[in-house]
Amino acid sequence: MSNFLGEAAGTASFLTVGELTAYVRASMLQDPLLQDLWVQGEVSQASLSRAGHLFFLLRDESASLKAVVWAPASYRLRPALCEGKQVLVHGRLDVYAAQGIYQLYVDEAVPLGVGLAYLEFERLRRKLEAEGLFDESRKRPLPRFPKRIGVVTSDQGAARRDIEHVLSRRWPLAEVVLVPAFVQGSQAPETIVAALRRVAAAGVDVIILARGGGDAEALSCFNDERVARAIAAMPVPVVTGIGHETDTTIADFVADCRAPTPTAAAALASPDAGQLLGELQHLLVRAHAATMREVGAKSAALEQHWQRLQRFTPLHSVLLAQVSVERLAERLKQLAANSLRGLGEPLQLLRHRLEASNPLAILARGYAVVHRGTCAGPVVRDAATLAVGELVALRLWKGAARAVIAETAPDLRRDTDQDEG
Amino acid sequence: MDKDVPEALSFEQAYLELQGIVEQLERGNLPLEDTLALYERGTALYRRCAALLKDAELRIRQLSADLELSEEHEPKGPEP
């Protein structure tokens, strides 16, 4: 723009109206303050054009400013821009060259009280953000199984009832330390800070700071710098549940964890007992399955050793070992029967599978069943009942065979029994 | 392995120990006696946790926010 003025000054001592207006407009557009500003004033002479644009004057004791809101924003902002109202409007300043006027092109308008609160909110938010109070790295994880839960909220009111209800349903193992505070009014920030310090001193694992729904004015104490700093200074994690889902306060930004409502805050701060019971049952199922697998593997390994040893060592010591394995397996079965009662399907299946697997597998491992005479004959359990030269049938994993007894050793099993006794 | 009786453990202690036992069992390679002893301990821990969850009742203690009062002061309502 400097060459614009240079040209004009260098060649002539006057400007056209258009040139001057363009120059004024250009200076206005260059000024960042004028392109993004909040203005306070009283609304007057508001009128809606046929095209839906809203024209009005913004006034105070000493001056007035023309302002316009284009459609469709005008429809949204019209209620705030009633005649005689004190407002804060946001927009940019520009020149309307055809009429030689400057005016404010408004894109936001709020009642003065709300507007001041909003500006203060933004100022504090930026300040604390710059200090790093909202950093993700400051957020601490919530304890999984809190023993003592601190609650700061109104003595009366639904928030307290909701929190107690949720905690007693989800996590009744906890002790709740409740410190009431005013959550509305000018004293609220002080009592909230005092209550937070008090509850922290009681040695809680986590703190819930909550308030039921309310209008912006009611929630303003949670936008107080003292409250924000007190939350940041808490030695344990803080969960906020303030207002409804759409409300966000400075306290929410500073908190380690933000929930949309008091109920949700209580749920975030506590594990769910019902779900935990399910997890515990699942752990037990896993313990059971792993134990079964281990016992199965051990007896299979023993079986292999036995196969190899039977050629070289006295049989009865191996039988002894096998008996002790059977005793362990019996004990496991006992334990399983005691502990798994009522646990439902998966465990029953596992148990049945284990029980079913041994008798089936045993022939495959090289055992044979001895019958007297033919396979239809009685099963032989005692060598003493067999005579040398007697005919027997052997049932194998696959097929059968007939054999003649060459020799018997009837005392082996009885020795074993005596050793046990 | 922790030898405390399960009845003396907090929920968190019992829960974490049970978790450890399951992992130990799933890794395997333990003597059979140890396996069964772990399993037995695991079921006892499970029972401890389940009993705690079922029997618990939320305790609520109310304190005053007034920091000038001593810790022992009777619970009362909010400051005027």
Contacts between the chains, C-beta under 8 A, distances in Angstrom:
chain1	res1	chain2	res2	distance
A	144	B	12	7.6
A	145	B	11	5.9
A	145	B	12	4.3
A	145	B	15	7.2
A	147	B	10	7.4
A	147	B	12	7.9
A	155	B	77	5.8
A	155	B	78	5.3
A	164	B	58	7.0
A	164	B	60	6.6
A	167	B	58	5.6
A	168	B	57	7.4
A	168	B	58	3.8
A	171	B	58	7.9
A	172	B	53	7.9
A	172	B	56	3.9
A	172	B	57	5.5
A	172	B	58	4.6
A	173	B	11	5.6
A	173	B	52	6.0
A	173	B	53	7.1
A	173	B	56	4.5
A	174	B	58	6.7
A	174	B	59	7.8
A	175	B	58	7.9
A	175	B	59	4.6
A	175	B	60	7.7
A	175	B	61	6.5
A	176	B	58	6.3
A	176	B	59	6.8
A	176	B	60	4.5
A	176	B	61	6.9
A	177	B	61	5.3
A	177	B	62	8.0
A	177	B	63	6.3
A	178	B	60	6.1
A	178	B	61	7.0
A	178	B	62	4.7
A	178	B	63	7.2
A	179	B	62	7.4
A	179	B	63	5.1
A	179	B	64	7.2
A	179	B	65	5.1
A	180	B	62	7.2
A	180	B	65	6.7
A	180	B	77	6.5
A	180	B	78	4.2
A	181	B	65	5.8
A	181	B	78	6.4
A	182	B	78	6.4
A	191	B	65	5.7
A	191	B	78	6.6
A	191	B	79	6.4
A	194	B	65	4.4
A	194	B	66	6.9
A	194	B	67	5.7
A	194	B	79	7.8
A	195	B	65	4.0
A	197	B	67	6.2
A	198	B	63	5.9
A	198	B	64	7.3
A	198	B	65	5.1
A	198	B	66	7.8
A	198	B	67	6.2
A	199	B	63	7.3
A	201	B	71	7.7
A	202	B	61	8.0
A	202	B	63	6.3
A	273	B	53	4.7
A	273	B	56	7.8
A	276	B	15	7.7
A	276	B	49	7.6
A	276	B	53	6.4
A	277	B	50	6.3
A	277	B	53	5.7
A	280	B	15	7.2
A	280	B	18	7.2
A	280	B	46	5.6
A	280	B	49	5.2
A	280	B	50	6.2
A	281	B	46	7.8
A	283	B	18	5.5
A	283	B	19	6.4
A	283	B	22	5.1
A	283	B	42	7.7
A	283	B	46	7.0
A	284	B	18	8.0
A	284	B	42	6.9
A	284	B	43	6.7
A	284	B	46	4.9
A	286	B	22	4.9
A	286	B	25	7.6
A	286	B	26	6.6
A	287	B	18	7.8
A	287	B	21	6.5
A	287	B	22	4.9
A	287	B	25	5.4
A	287	B	38	7.8
A	287	B	39	5.8
A	287	B	42	4.4
A	287	B	43	7.4
A	288	B	39	7.4
A	290	B	22	7.0
A	290	B	25	3.8
A	290	B	26	4.6
A	290	B	28	7.0
A	291	B	25	5.9
A	291	B	35	5.8
A	291	B	36	7.0
A	291	B	38	7.8
A	291	B	39	4.4
A	293	B	28	7.2
A	294	B	25	7.0
A	294	B	28	5.5
A	294	B	30	7.0
A	294	B	32	7.2
A	294	B	35	4.7
A	295	B	32	6.8
A	295	B	35	7.0
A	295	B	36	7.9
A	297	B	28	7.4
A	298	B	32	5.1
A	325	B	32	7.3
A	328	B	32	5.6
A	328	B	33	7.4
A	328	B	36	6.1
A	331	B	36	6.3
A	332	B	36	5.8
A	332	B	39	7.0
A	335	B	36	7.4
A	335	B	39	6.4
A	335	B	40	5.9
A	335	B	43	6.5
A	338	B	43	7.7
A	339	B	43	3.9
A	339	B	46	7.3
A	339	B	47	7.6
